[in-house]
């Protein structure tokens, strides 16, 4: 690609803007196109976690090395996380190091989306919103999800509770996945993730909210709105093809087990930009630096798909025993996420039948994790507390509160 030619990027999310910023700083003319009206519009005020255990390097140190100013967006650090067992026992995972940074996604000035956007514009990037372009006309593809492998539903609310984060393993409330509570500066989010496709899926969120209301009585929850999103988990045969770089979710570069994707999104965008300016080879660097973690997460997801609350309880107990022994709750979870020979072997064994071919992937050899079918144990009637939550939300919605599930995808909305 001649240096005088402008570079077009499809998608103004984190991966697209990260790539654009690096390229613009290198003196290239960059145009970023997005079908939405603003960066972060897909997430609508959602809280998301930047985990800090899967790799030795602190992600914020990496961002600084790449030239990004992390003070441009709000990030709240946590060293203590409530770990909620399937039998409702609540323990705490602790570390002397930062375990999580919670950032907000969306269009507000303090969100990570807007912080990265400001840096892109300052570098000279031209962003075109409500601009629909074709893949063949772009050099970097940085779109959101195309298919559905999992969904998440949440409620955002005002609260008087102090800053807090809780992570719950409970196969009834979050089939095959997890739920969580995040409170940041008077605003809370309760969310449940569903790895098995369900009918009447709102009952899972209502039941989850009822659980947190009962076990965290000081929440004083005042609902604002309900939000949702979908995960699209894929493995690609090629990450660079026909002159195009596939980054972030478009390249399937995220964690299959618990959905962590922001680190890989930014990282892959940086790697694509470095290839274009001649500093590295994108395909080689993705396979060396990122793909081993993605494959590990596929193995983890396969294992997690085959267990229930009994195994979740064993996991929680093992985690707490290891923390007591080592004095650091990050060591156990870190081992779970890091590539090993065993996880690589599991990946090789399960990949052929766990992932399905995507016939519309333009010859890139994309294999997608399907949305699994519901199990018999997923069929249950809501509790009276959950029905009261439902009635509460219906009343609030009639007064003007929003339910924003529609704009989460670049193809279709949540089913």
C-alpha positions in Angstrom: 0.0 0.0 0.0 1.5 3.3 -1.0 2.0 5.8 1.8 0.1 8.5 -0.1 -3.1 6.4 -0.2 -5.7 7.1 2.5 -6.5 4.2 4.9 -10.2 3.4 5.4 -11.2 1.6 8.6 -14.6 0.0 9.1 -15.7 0.5 12.7 -15.1 3.3 15.2 -14.9 1.1 18.3 -11.8 0.5 20.4 -9.9 -1.6 17.9 -10.6 0.6 14.9 -9.8 3.8 16.8 -6.6 2.3 18.3 -5.4 1.4 14.8 -6.4 4.8 13.4 -4.5 6.7 16.1 -1.2 4.8 15.6 -1.5 5.3 11.8 -2.3 9.0 12.1 0.6 9.5 14.4 2.8 7.9 11.8 1.7 10.5 9.3 -0.9 8.5 7.4 -4.3 9.9 6.2 -6.9 7.8 8.0 -10.7 7.7 7.6 -12.8 5.7 10.1 -16.4 4.8 9.1 -19.2 3.6 11.5 -22.8 2.9 10.8 -23.8 4.2 14.2 -24.1 7.8 15.2 -21.3 7.8 17.8 -18.5 5.6 19.2 -19.7 3.6 22.1 -23.4 3.9 21.1 -23.7 0.1 21.0 -23.1 -0.1 24.7 -25.3 2.7 26.1 -23.6 3.2 29.5 -22.6 -0.3 30.2 -19.8 -1.0 32.7 -17.1 -3.5 31.6 -14.1 -5.0 33.2 -10.5 -4.8 32.1 -9.0 -7.9 33.8 -5.4 -7.7 34.9 -4.4 -11.3 35.5 -4.3 -13.2 32.1 -0.9 -11.7 31.2 2.2 -10.5 33.2 2.0 -7.0 31.7 -0.4 -4.5 33.1 -2.7 -3.4 30.3 -2.4 0.3 31.2 1.4 0.0 31.0 0.9 -1.5 27.5 -1.4 1.4 26.5 1.2 3.9 27.6 3.9 2.1 25.5 1.6 2.4 22.5 1.2 6.1 23.1 -2.3 6.2 24.7 -3.2 8.4 27.6 -5.3 6.4 30.1 -6.2 9.5 32.0 -8.5 10.5 29.1 -11.2 8.2 30.5 -12.4 7.1 33.9 -11.2 3.8 35.2 -11.9 2.5 38.8 -9.5 0.0 40.2 -10.4 -2.9 42.4 -8.1 -5.2 44.4 -11.0 -7.1 46.1 -13.8 -8.9 44.4 -16.7 -10.7 46.0 -16.8 -14.3 44.7 -20.3 -15.7 45.0 -20.6 -19.5 45.1 -23.5 -21.4 43.6 -24.8 -22.2 47.2 -24.9 -18.4 47.9 -21.8 -18.4 50.0 -19.9 -15.0 49.5 -16.1 -15.0 49.8 -13.6 -12.4 48.7 -10.8 -12.8 46.1 -8.0 -10.4 47.2 -4.7 -9.3 45.7 -2.0 -6.8 46.5 -2.1 -6.0 42.8 -4.9 -4.5 40.7 -7.4 -7.3 39.8 -9.9 -5.3 37.7 -10.3 -1.9 36.2 -13.9 -1.0 35.6 -14.6 1.4 32.7 -17.8 2.7 31.3 -18.7 2.1 27.6 -20.8 4.6 25.7 -21.1 8.2 24.5 -20.5 10.1 27.8 -17.3 12.1 28.0 -15.7 9.9 30.7 -16.1 6.6 28.8 -13.2 4.7 27.4 -14.8 4.9 23.9 -14.8 8.7 24.0 -11.3 8.9 25.6 -9.8 6.9 22.7 -11.9 8.8 20.2 -10.5 12.2 21.5 -6.9 10.9 21.1 -7.7 9.6 17.6 -9.1 13.0 16.5 -6.1 14.8 18.1 -3.8 12.6 16.0 -5.6 13.7 12.9 -8.0 10.9 12.3 -11.2 11.7 10.4 -14.3 9.9 11.7 -17.4 9.5 9.6 -20.5 8.4 11.6 -23.6 7.0 10.0 -21.3 6.0 7.1 -21.9 2.6 5.6 -19.0 1.2 3.6 -18.1 -2.2 2.1 -15.4 -4.5 3.4 -13.7 -4.5 0.0 -13.2 -0.8 0.2 -11.5 -0.8 3.6 -8.0 -1.9 4.8 -8.9 -2.6 8.4 -12.2 -4.4 9.5 -13.1 -3.6 13.1 -16.8 -4.3 13.3 -19.0 -5.6 16.1 -20.6 -9.0 16.3 -22.2 -10.6 13.3 -23.6 -13.7 14.9 -24.7 -14.7 18.3 -22.8 -17.1 20.6 -24.1 -15.6 23.9 -26.2 -12.8 25.3 -26.1 -10.6 28.3 -28.9 -8.6 30.0 -28.5 -6.0 32.6 -30.2 -3.2 34.6 -28.5 0.1 35.4 -29.6 1.8 38.5 -28.9 4.6 41.1 -27.7 3.4 44.4 -26.3 4.6 47.7 -24.0 1.6 48.0 -20.2 2.2 48.0 -18.1 1.1 45.1 -18.2 -2.6 44.8 -17.8 -5.5 42.4 -19.2 -9.1 42.8 -18.9 -12.1 40.5 -21.3 -15.0 40.7 -21.2 -18.5 39.4 -24.8 -19.9 39.4 -26.1 -22.1 36.6 -29.7 -21.2 37.3 -29.4 -17.4 37.2 -26.7 -17.4 34.4 -26.9 -20.7 32.4 -23.4 -21.9 31.6 -22.0 -18.5 32.5 -22.0 -15.9 35.3 -23.7 -12.9 36.7 -22.1 -9.8 38.3 -22.7 -6.6 40.2 -20.7 -3.4 39.7 -21.2 -0.2 41.6 -19.2 2.9 40.7 -19.9 6.3 42.3 -23.6 5.9 42.9 -24.4 4.0 39.7 -24.8 0.2 39.7 -25.2 -2.5 37.1 -26.6 -6.0 37.7 -26.0 -8.3 34.7 -26.6 -11.9 33.8 -24.9 -13.7 30.9 -26.6 -16.5 29.1 -24.5 -19.1 27.2 -27.6 -21.2 26.4 -30.5 -19.8 24.3 -33.6 -19.3 26.4 -37.3 -18.6 26.0 -38.6 -15.7 28.2 -35.1 -14.6 28.8 -36.0 -11.6 30.9 -36.9 -14.0 33.8 -33.1 -14.6 34.2 -32.4 -10.9 34.7 -35.4 -10.5 37.1 -34.4 -13.5 39.2 -30.7 -12.3 39.3 -31.8 -8.8 40.4 -34.0 -10.3 43.1 -31.0 -12.4 44.3 -28.8 -9.3 44.6 -31.5 -7.3 46.3 -31.8 -10.0 48.9 -28.1 -10.6 49.6 -27.0 -7.0 49.2 -29.8 -5.2 51.1 -28.0 -1.8 51.2 -28.2 -1.4 47.4 -31.3 0.8 47.6 -31.7 0.1 43.9 -33.5 2.8 41.8 -33.6 1.5 38.2 -32.6 3.8 35.3 -32.6 1.6 32.3 -32.1 -1.9 31.0 -29.3 -2.8 28.6 -28.2 -5.8 26.6 -25.5 -7.1 24.4 -24.4 -10.2 22.5 -21.1 -12.0 22.1 -19.9 -13.4 18.8 -17.0 -15.9 19.3 -15.0 -17.1 16.3 -11.7 -18.6 15.3 -10.3 -17.3 12.0 -8.0 -19.2 9.7 -6.7 -15.9 8.4 -6.4 -12.6 10.1 -5.0 -10.8 7.1 -6.5 -11.6 3.8 -7.0 -9.9 0.4 -5.2 -6.8 1.7 -7.5 -6.5 4.8 -6.7 -6.7 8.5 -9.4 -8.2 10.7 -9.1 -6.9 14.3 -11.0 -7.1 17.5 -14.3 -9.0 17.3 -14.1 -9.1 13.5 -11.0 -11.3 14.0 -12.5 -13.3 16.8 -9.9 -11.9 19.2 -11.5 -12.1 22.6 -12.0 -14.5 25.5 -14.5 -17.3 24.8 -15.1 -18.2 28.4 -16.0 -14.9 30.1 -16.0 -12.5 27.2 -13.1 -10.2 28.1 -12.3 -8.4 24.8 -11.2 -4.8 25.3 -7.5 -5.6 25.8 -7.3 -7.8 22.7 -9.4 -5.3 20.7 -6.9 -2.4 21.3 -3.9 -4.7 21.0 -5.0 -6.2 17.7 -5.7 -2.7 16.3 -2.2 -1.6 17.3 -0.7 -4.7 15.7 -2.5 -4.0 12.4 -1.3 -0.4 12.3 2.3 -1.5 13.1 2.1 -3.9 10.1 0.9 -1.1 7.8 3.7 1.2 8.8 6.3 -1.5 8.4 7.1 -2.4 12.0 5.8 -5.9 12.2 3.8 -8.7 10.5 0.2 -8.7 11.7 -0.6 -12.4 11.0 2.6 -13.5 12.7 2.1 -11.3 15.8 -1.5 -12.2 16.3 -0.6 -15.9 16.2 2.3 -15.4 18.6 0.8 -12.9 21.1 -3.0 -13.2 21.0 -4.1 -16.5 19.5 -2.7 -18.8 22.3 -5.0 -17.0 24.8 -8.0 -17.3 22.4 -7.4 -21.0 22.0 -7.0 -21.4 25.8 -10.4 -19.7 26.3 -12.0 -22.1 23.8 -10.7 -25.0 25.9 -12.0 -23.3 29.0 -15.4 -22.7 27.4 -15.7 -26.4 26.4 -14.9 -27.4 29.9 -17.3 -24.9 31.5 -20.1 -26.0 29.1 -19.9 -29.5 30.7 -20.2 -28.6 34.3 -22.9 -27.2 36.6 -23.2 -25.8 40.1 -21.5 -28.7 41.7 -18.3 -28.1 39.7 -18.6 -24.3 40.1 -18.6 -24.9 43.8 -15.4 -27.0 43.6 -13.9 -24.2 41.5 -14.7 -21.5 44.1 -13.4 -23.7 47.0 -10.2 -24.4 45.1 -9.7 -20.7 44.3 -10.1 -19.7 48.0 -7.8 -22.5 49.2 -5.1 -21.3 46.8 -5.5 -17.7 47.9 -5.1 -18.7 51.5 -1.9 -20.6 50.7 -0.4 -17.9 48.5 -1.8 -14.7 49.9 -2.9 -13.6 46.4 -6.2 -14.4 44.8 -5.0 -13.6 41.3 -2.6 -16.5 41.0 -5.4 -19.2 40.7 -7.5 -17.3 38.2 -4.3 -16.4 36.2 -3.4 -20.0 35.8 -6.9 -20.7 34.4 -6.4 -18.1 31.7 -2.9 -18.8 30.6 -1.9 -21.1 27.7 -0.6 -24.5 28.7 0.2 -27.8 26.8 -3.0 -29.4 28.2 -5.3 -26.5 27.1 -3.7 -26.6 23.7 -4.4 -30.3 23.4 -8.0 -29.8 24.6 -8.4 -27.1 21.9 -7.1 -29.3 19.2 -9.5 -32.1 20.2 -12.7 -30.0 20.6 -12.3 -27.4 17.9 -13.6 -29.6 15.0 -16.9 -30.3 16.6 -17.4 -27.3 19.0 -17.2 -24.6 16.3 -19.2 -24.3 13.1 -18.1 -23.0 9.8 -19.3 -19.6 8.7 -20.2 -19.7 5.0 -20.4 -15.9 4.8 -16.8 -15.2 6.0 -15.5 -14.2 2.6 -13.1 -17.2 2.4 -11.4 -16.4 5.7 -12.1 -19.8 7.2 -14.1 -18.5 10.1 -15.5 -21.0 12.7 -18.1 -19.7 15.1 -19.2 -21.0 18.5 -23.0 -21.5 18.2 -25.5 -20.4 20.7 -26.1 -23.6 22.7 -29.6 -25.0 23.2 -31.3 -24.8 26.6 -31.2 -27.7 29.0 -34.1 -29.2 30.9 -32.9 -27.6 34.1 -33.3 -24.1 32.5 -37.1 -24.5 32.5 -38.3 -23.1 35.8 -40.9 -20.7 37.1 -39.9 -17.2 38.4 -40.0 -16.6 42.2 -42.5 -14.2 43.7 -39.5 -11.8 44.3 -38.6 -11.9 40.6 -42.2 -11.3 39.6 -42.2 -8.2 41.9 -39.0 -7.0 40.1 -40.7 -7.5 36.8 -43.7 -5.4 37.9 -41.3 -2.7 39.2 -39.6 -2.5 35.9 -42.8 -2.4 33.9 -44.0 0.5 36.0 -40.7 2.4 35.5 -40.7 1.7 31.8 -44.2 3.1 31.4 -42.9 6.3 33.0 -40.2 6.6 30.2 -37.3 4.4 31.2 -35.5 2.7 28.3 -34.7 -0.8 27.3 -31.9 -0.7 24.8 -31.2 -4.1 23.3 -31.6 -3.2 19.6 -28.3 -1.6 18.6 -25.8 -4.1 20.0 -25.0 -5.8 16.7 -23.8 -4.9 13.2 -26.2 -7.4 11.7 -29.2 -8.2 13.9 -30.5 -7.4 17.3 -30.6 -9.7 20.3 -32.9 -12.6 19.5 
